[in-house]
Amino acid sequence: MLFAPVLTILGWSLTLLSALMLIPSVFALGDISGNVASAFFASAIITLFLGGGLIFANRMEAASLSRRETFLSATIIWIIIPVFAALPFYLGNAVSSPLDAYFEAISGFTTNGASVIDNLAEQSRGIILWRSLIQWLGGFAIILFVSALASEFGIPGSNPLNQAIAKSTRRRLSRRIRYAVVSILKIYTLLTFVCIVLLWWSGMDAFNALCYGFSTLSTGGFTASNDGLEVFGNRMTETVLIVFMIIGAVNFSLHWAFFNGDRGSYFRNPEYRYFLFILVFCSLIMFFLIKLNTDIQAIQAIRYSIFNTVSALSTTGYTMVPISESGEYIWPLSVLFLILLIMCIGGSTGSTSGGLKLMRVILLLKQGAAEIKHLSFPSAIIPLKYGSIRITRELLLSAWGFFTLFCLAIIVISLGLSFTGLDFRTSLALSISNLASAGSAIDSIMIDLDPNKANFTTYGALPIAAKILLCIAMLIGRLEFFAVFTLLNPAFWRR
């Protein structure tokens, strides 16, 4: 086991994080007290000192990564980076405890979106921007991680880096990898910039457009205020968010191919076609459920259905609460369960979204259909294909293994949350949403609790044990279980 490349990657990650801290510190300079700006500067110095030290200490070591180092690097980065990303929250007095600061940071870096900060109106602009910025960084990091994971498990068509590496065949491998990372980063940055400009053009002020641009393409879901009126008061803004939530939930290898001249890459990809089909199908189901259970007008029901379906399928977590004709907020129970189901499906592989991922769901459905055919024709040989690719036994076992771990994690996390005093319905909703990296979607209004009897009001009011459990759920859900659980297998280290 070579720890030098792992520590080098961690060092560069911390160095990048320290550089990003300077951006919100500029916005915090306008605060009267100046405490938040000082917190960002102090955090940047601490982070840069450790990150630079790791790079300097391992500068002469080999930088190649094996399978072990890949999984270890991903796990360490997603555990350690939030520790340093949490420093501005704690030192800037945005939260009252180190655990709350870590919860907010890991929620941001995993693009989960669950927040323990209940008084956003009282927070510095630097803090609000930092929340969105770490989501943007986490979104890019997950694209790179999924690429590495796809290489290890042979997931077809889900590796954005492979195409970029293949294009630069005249370079050495290290330079080809660097070219691929920079190439994907340019596309990710360009799409973010376009999102920010369109949000600003739609009527949102420049600062909010900046925050929502970072949070939307990364499918993170942090909002700039507690009520989200800056989003839902403008139909053009809602449309821009819908478009870029979809873009964030699409495989970035397709974006790379499109920007490099392959204009038909999207519709040749089977996962993209399935994504559009499920998006339309679930929107229609939600529309009918809202019409059957509420007195909301059809045009408004269409608006609620499309926005909430896109948000749930991309696991962004923005929620547009349906409002009845009498002016009351209402979440029909059937709509809530549909949203939780859509969250579990998630977006495409190679995207910033969470959940099971659409490709795995399609593989399981195809195998299920094949087993049903076998009941009628026991001797038949039914080949399974995903697009033009033959589905192998190893691929099916990988999909079933992930599905089993996902379901088991929901049960364990739900039971753990119920032991902290939460009711079963709340525990189940929190477990599913946070494992699917869509924690911002769940609030007391969605769960439809009586305010006088509610044992869940906000994430900030949760017991300490519940917050720790949800931090674990965010981590294993974002790293797709295998990276974390593989490191816990003693046989993996003996090889």
C-alpha positions in Angstrom: 0.0 0.0 0.0 1.5 3.3 -1.1 0.3 6.2 1.1 2.3 8.9 -0.7 0.0 9.3 -3.8 -3.0 9.4 -1.5 -1.5 12.1 0.7 -0.4 14.0 -2.4 -3.9 14.1 -3.8 -5.3 15.1 -0.4 -2.7 17.9 -0.3 -3.6 19.3 -3.6 -7.3 19.0 -2.7 -6.7 21.0 0.5 -4.7 23.6 -1.4 -7.5 24.1 -3.9 -9.9 24.4 -1.0 -7.8 27.1 0.6 -7.8 29.1 -2.7 -11.5 28.9 -3.0 -11.9 30.3 0.6 -10.6 33.6 -0.7 -13.7 34.1 -2.9 -16.3 34.3 -0.1 -13.9 36.2 2.1 -14.1 39.1 -0.4 -17.9 39.1 0.0 -17.5 38.9 3.7 -15.4 42.1 3.8 -18.5 44.2 3.6 -19.7 43.0 7.0 -19.6 45.5 9.8 -17.9 43.2 12.3 -15.4 41.7 9.9 -15.4 38.4 12.0 -16.5 36.3 9.0 -13.8 37.6 6.7 -11.2 37.0 9.4 -12.6 33.4 9.8 -12.2 32.8 6.1 -8.6 34.1 6.0 -7.7 32.1 9.1 -9.3 28.9 7.6 -7.5 29.5 4.3 -4.1 29.8 6.1 -4.7 26.6 8.2 -5.8 24.6 5.2 -3.0 25.8 2.9 -0.4 25.1 5.6 -1.5 21.4 5.9 -2.2 21.0 2.2 1.2 22.5 1.2 2.9 20.4 3.8 1.5 17.2 2.4 2.5 18.1 -1.1 6.0 19.1 0.0 6.5 16.0 2.1 5.6 13.6 -0.7 7.0 15.5 -3.7 9.7 12.8 -4.4 7.4 9.8 -4.1 5.7 7.9 -7.0 2.3 9.3 -7.9 0.6 6.2 -9.5 -2.7 4.9 -8.0 -3.7 1.3 -7.7 -7.2 0.1 -6.9 -6.5 0.4 -3.2 -5.2 3.9 -3.4 -8.1 5.0 -5.5 -10.7 3.9 -3.0 -8.7 5.1 0.0 -8.1 8.5 -1.7 -11.8 9.0 -2.4 -12.9 8.0 1.2 -10.2 10.2 2.9 -11.0 13.2 0.7 -14.7 13.0 1.4 -14.0 12.7 5.2 -11.2 15.2 5.5 -12.1 18.0 3.1 -15.4 18.8 5.0 -13.3 19.1 8.2 -11.5 22.1 6.8 -14.5 23.3 4.8 -16.3 23.5 8.2 -13.8 25.9 9.7 -15.4 29.1 8.3 -18.8 28.0 9.6 -17.5 27.5 13.1 -15.0 30.3 13.3 -17.5 32.7 11.7 -20.2 31.8 14.3 -22.6 30.6 11.6 -23.2 27.5 13.8 -22.8 26.9 17.5 -20.9 23.6 17.5 -18.1 21.8 15.6 -20.6 18.9 14.8 -23.0 21.4 13.1 -20.1 22.9 11.2 -19.0 19.5 9.9 -22.6 18.5 9.1 -23.0 21.7 7.0 -19.7 21.1 5.3 -20.2 17.4 4.5 -23.7 18.1 3.3 -22.3 20.7 0.9 -19.3 18.6 -0.3 -21.5 15.5 -0.9 -24.0 17.8 -2.7 -26.6 16.6 -0.2 -28.1 20.0 0.7 -29.4 19.3 4.2 -28.7 22.4 6.3 -28.5 23.0 10.0 -28.4 26.8 9.5 -31.9 28.0 10.2 -31.3 31.8 10.1 -29.9 32.4 6.6 -31.3 35.9 6.6 -28.9 36.8 9.4 -25.8 35.2 7.8 -23.0 36.9 6.0 -23.0 36.8 2.2 -19.6 35.1 2.5 -21.2 32.2 4.5 -24.1 31.8 2.0 -21.7 31.8 -0.9 -19.3 29.3 0.7 -22.2 26.8 1.1 -22.8 26.9 -2.6 -19.2 26.9 -3.6 -18.3 23.7 -1.7 -21.3 22.1 -3.4 -19.9 23.1 -6.7 -16.5 21.7 -5.8 -18.1 18.5 -4.5 -20.0 18.1 -7.8 -16.9 18.2 -9.9 -15.1 15.9 -7.4 -17.9 13.3 -7.7 -17.6 13.3 -11.5 -13.9 12.4 -11.2 -14.6 9.8 -8.6 -17.4 8.1 -10.7 -14.9 8.0 -13.5 -12.4 6.1 -11.4 -15.2 3.9 -10.1 -16.4 3.1 -13.6 -12.9 2.1 -14.6 -12.7 -0.3 -11.7 -16.1 -1.9 -12.1 -16.4 -1.7 -15.9 -19.6 0.4 -15.9 -20.3 1.0 -19.6 -20.5 4.5 -21.0 -20.2 6.3 -17.7 -16.6 7.5 -17.7 -16.2 11.1 -18.8 -12.4 11.0 -18.5 -11.9 8.0 -20.8 -13.0 9.9 -23.9 -10.8 12.9 -23.0 -7.8 10.7 -22.3 -8.3 8.8 -25.6 -8.3 12.0 -27.6 -4.8 13.0 -26.3 -2.9 9.9 -27.4 0.3 11.7 -28.2 0.9 12.8 -24.6 2.3 10.7 -21.8 -0.3 9.1 -19.6 0.1 11.6 -16.7 -0.3 14.5 -19.1 -3.3 12.8 -20.7 -5.0 12.4 -17.4 -4.2 16.0 -16.5 -5.6 17.1 -19.9 -8.8 15.0 -19.3 -9.4 16.5 -15.9 -8.9 20.1 -17.2 -11.1 19.4 -20.2 -14.0 18.2 -18.0 -13.4 21.2 -15.6 -13.7 23.6 -18.5 -17.0 22.2 -19.5 -18.2 22.1 -15.9 -17.2 25.8 -15.4 -18.6 26.9 -18.7 -22.0 25.4 -17.9 -22.0 27.0 -14.5 -21.2 30.4 -15.9 -24.0 30.1 -18.4 -26.4 29.1 -15.6 -25.4 32.1 -13.5 -25.8 34.5 -16.4 -29.3 33.1 -17.3 -30.4 33.3 -13.7 -29.3 36.9 -13.6 -31.0 37.6 -16.9 -34.2 36.0 -15.6 -34.5 38.6 -12.8 -32.5 37.1 -9.9 -30.0 39.5 -8.4 -26.3 38.9 -9.2 -25.4 37.4 -5.8 -28.3 35.0 -5.7 -27.6 34.0 -9.3 -24.0 33.2 -8.3 -25.1 31.0 -5.4 -27.8 29.2 -7.3 -25.6 28.7 -10.3 -23.1 26.8 -8.1 -25.8 24.8 -6.3 -27.9 23.9 -9.3 -25.3 22.4 -11.8 -23.8 20.4 -8.9 -27.4 19.2 -8.0 -26.6 20.3 -4.5 -29.7 22.1 -3.4 -28.5 24.7 -0.9 -30.8 27.8 -1.1 -29.8 31.4 -0.4 -32.7 32.0 2.0 -35.0 29.9 4.2 -38.2 30.5 2.2 -36.7 30.4 -1.3 -38.8 33.2 -2.6 -36.0 34.4 -4.8 -36.6 31.2 -6.8 -40.3 30.6 -6.9 -41.5 34.1 -7.5 -40.3 34.1 -11.2 -41.4 31.6 -13.8 -38.3 32.3 -16.0 -36.0 31.5 -13.0 -37.8 28.2 -12.4 -37.3 27.3 -16.1 -33.6 28.0 -16.0 -33.2 25.9 -12.8 -35.2 23.0 -14.4 -32.9 23.1 -17.5 -29.7 23.1 -15.5 -30.8 20.5 -13.0 -31.4 18.2 -16.0 -27.9 19.1 -17.4 -26.4 18.3 -14.0 -28.1 14.9 -13.9 -26.9 13.9 -17.3 -23.7 11.9 -17.8 -20.9 14.4 -18.3 -19.3 12.2 -20.9 -22.2 13.2 -23.2 -21.5 16.9 -22.5 -17.8 16.3 -23.3 -18.7 14.6 -26.5 -21.2 17.4 -27.5 -18.6 20.1 -26.9 -16.1 18.2 -28.9 -18.2 18.0 -32.0 -20.4 14.9 -31.5 -23.8 16.7 -31.6 -25.8 13.4 -31.6 -24.1 11.9 -28.5 -27.1 12.4 -26.3 -29.8 10.5 -28.1 -27.5 7.7 -29.1 -27.0 7.0 -25.3 -29.7 4.7 -24.0 -29.4 6.0 -20.4 -30.2 9.6 -21.7 -33.3 8.3 -23.5 -34.5 6.4 -20.4 -33.8 9.5 -18.4 -36.2 11.6 -20.5 -38.8 8.9 -20.5 -38.8 8.5 -16.7 -38.8 12.3 -16.3 -42.0 12.7 -18.5 -43.6 9.6 -17.0 -43.1 10.5 -13.4 -44.2 14.1 -14.1 -47.5 12.8 -15.5 -48.0 10.6 -12.5 -47.3 13.4 -10.0 -49.7 15.7 -12.0 -52.6 13.2 -11.7 -51.8 12.5 -8.0 -51.9 16.3 -7.2 -55.2 16.7 -9.2 -56.8 13.7 -7.4 -55.8 14.9 -3.9 -56.0 18.7 -4.1 -58.1 21.5 -5.6 -55.1 23.0 -7.4 -55.7 24.2 -10.9 -54.3 22.2 -13.8 -51.8 24.7 -15.0 -50.4 25.1 -11.4 -50.4 21.3 -11.0 -48.3 20.9 -14.1 -45.8 23.5 -12.8 -45.5 21.7 -9.4 -45.2 18.3 -11.1 -42.4 19.2 -13.6 -40.3 21.2 -11.1 -40.5 18.7 -8.2 -39.9 15.7 -10.5 -36.8 17.2 -12.1 -35.5 18.2 -8.7 -36.1 14.8 -7.2 -34.7 12.8 -10.2 -31.6 15.0 -10.3 -31.5 14.7 -6.4 -31.0 18.5 -6.3 -33.6 18.8 -3.5 -35.3 22.1 -4.4 -38.9 21.8 -3.4 -41.9 23.8 -4.8 -44.6 23.2 -2.1 -48.1 22.9 -3.7 -50.4 25.6 -2.5 -54.2 24.9 -2.5 -56.8 27.3 -3.7 -57.4 28.2 0.0 -53.7 29.2 0.3 -52.6 26.2 2.4 -49.4 24.3 1.9 -50.2 20.7 1.1 -48.2 17.5 0.4 -50.4 14.5 -0.5 -48.9 11.4 1.0 -48.9 9.7 -2.4 -46.9 12.5 -3.9 -44.4 12.3 -1.0 -43.8 8.6 -1.6 -43.5 9.2 -5.3 -40.8 11.9 -4.7 -38.9 9.5 -2.4 -39.1 6.8 -5.1 -37.8 9.2 -7.7 -34.9 10.2 -5.4 -33.9 6.6 -5.0 -33.7 6.2 -8.8 -31.5 9.3 -9.2 -29.9 10.7 -12.4 -27.4 9.2 -14.8 -24.1 7.6 -14.1 -21.2 10.0 -14.6 -23.3 13.0 -13.4 -23.4 15.0 -10.2 -26.7 13.5 -9.0 -27.1 10.8 -6.4 -29.4 7.8 -5.9 -29.1 4.3 -7.3 -28.4 5.8 -10.8 -30.6 5.2 -13.7 -28.4 2.6 -15.5 -28.5 0.3 -12.5 -32.3 0.6 -12.3 -32.6 -0.2 -16.0 -30.3 -3.3 -15.7 -32.4 -4.6 -12.8 -35.6 -4.1 -14.7 -34.2 -5.8 -17.8 -33.2 -8.8 -15.7 -36.6 -8.9 -14.1 -38.3 -8.9 -17.5 -36.0 -11.7 -18.6 -36.8 -13.8 -15.6 -40.6 -13.4 -16.3 -40.0 -14.6 -19.9 -38.1 -17.6 -18.5 -41.3 -18.6 -16.6 -43.0 -19.1 -20.0 -40.0 -20.4 -21.9 -37.7 -22.2 -19.4 -35.2 -23.4 -22.0 -35.0 -20.1 -23.9 -31.7 -18.2 -24.0 -32.5 -14.5 -23.6 -29.6 -12.2 -24.2 -29.6 -8.9 -22.3 -28.4 -5.7 -23.9 -28.0 -2.2 -22.7 -28.0 -0.2 -25.9 -25.5 -2.1 -28.1 -23.6 -3.4 -25.1 -24.1 -7.0 -23.9 -25.0 -7.1 -20.2 -22.5 -9.4 -18.5 -23.1 -11.4 -15.3 -20.5 -9.3 -13.5 -22.4 -6.1 -14.4 -25.7 -7.6 -13.1 -24.1 -8.8 -9.8 -22.6 -5.3 -9.3 -26.0 -3.7 -9.8 -27.7 -6.2 -7.5 -25.0 -5.7 -4.9 -25.4 -1.9 -4.9 -29.2 -2.2 -4.8 -29.0 -4.6 -1.8 -26.6 -2.3 0.1 -28.8 0.7 -0.6 -31.9 -1.0 0.7 -30.1 -2.4 3.7 -28.6 1.1 4.5 -32.1 2.6 4.4 -33.3 0.0 7.0 -30.3 0.5 9.3 -30.3 4.3 9.1 -34.1 4.5 9.6 -33.9 2.2 12.7 -31.0 4.3 14.0 -32.9 7.5 13.6 -36.0 6.1 15.2 -33.9 5.2 18.3 -33.1 9.0 18.6 -36.8 9.8 19.1 -38.0 10.4 15.5 -41.2 8.7 14.3 -41.0 6.1 11.6 -42.2 8.3 8.8 -39.7 11.0 9.5 -36.9 8.5 9.9 -37.7 6.8 6.6 -37.9 10.1 4.7 -34.6 11.4 6.2 -32.8 8.1 5.6 -33.8 7.8 1.9 -33.2 11.5 1.0 -29.8 11.7 2.7 -28.6 8.4 1.2 -29.7 9.6 -2.2 -27.9 13.0 -1.7 -31.1 14.9 -1.7 -31.4 15.9 2.0 -32.5 19.5 1.3 -35.8 18.1 -0.1 -37.1 17.1 3.3 -38.6 19.5 5.7 -41.4 19.5 8.3 -43.9 20.8 5.7 -43.2 17.9 3.3 -43.4 15.3 6.0 -46.7 16.9 6.9 -46.4 16.9 10.7 -48.6 18.7 13.1 -46.5 21.6 14.3 -47.7 21.1 17.8 -46.6 17.4 17.8 -43.7 17.5 15.4 -40.4 15.9 16.6 -38.7 17.1 13.4 -38.7 20.8 12.6 -35.3 21.4 11.1 -32.0 19.6 10.7 -30.5 22.0 13.3 -32.9 20.7 15.9 -32.1 17.0 15.5 -30.3 15.2 18.3 -26.6 14.8 18.1 -26.8 11.0 17.4 -29.2 11.7 14.5 -26.8 14.2 13.0 -23.9 11.7 13.2 -26.0 9.0 11.5 -27.0 11.4 8.7 -23.3 12.4 8.2 -22.5 8.7 7.7 -25.5 8.3 5.4 -24.3 11.3 3.3 -20.8 9.8 3.0 -21.7 6.2 2.1 -24.5 7.4 -0.3 -22.2 9.8 -2.1 -19.3 7.3 -2.4 -21.7 4.6 -3.6 -21.0 2.2 -0.7 -18.4 0.2 -2.5 -15.5 2.6 -1.9 -16.2 2.7 1.8 -17.1 -0.9 2.4 -14.2 -2.2 0.3 -11.8 -0.5 2.7 -13.5 -2.3 5.6 -12.8 -5.7 4.1 -9.7 -7.2 5.6 -9.1 -9.4 2.5 -8.8 -6.2 0.4 -5.7 -5.2 2.4 -4.1 -8.7 2.4 -4.0 -8.8 -1.4 
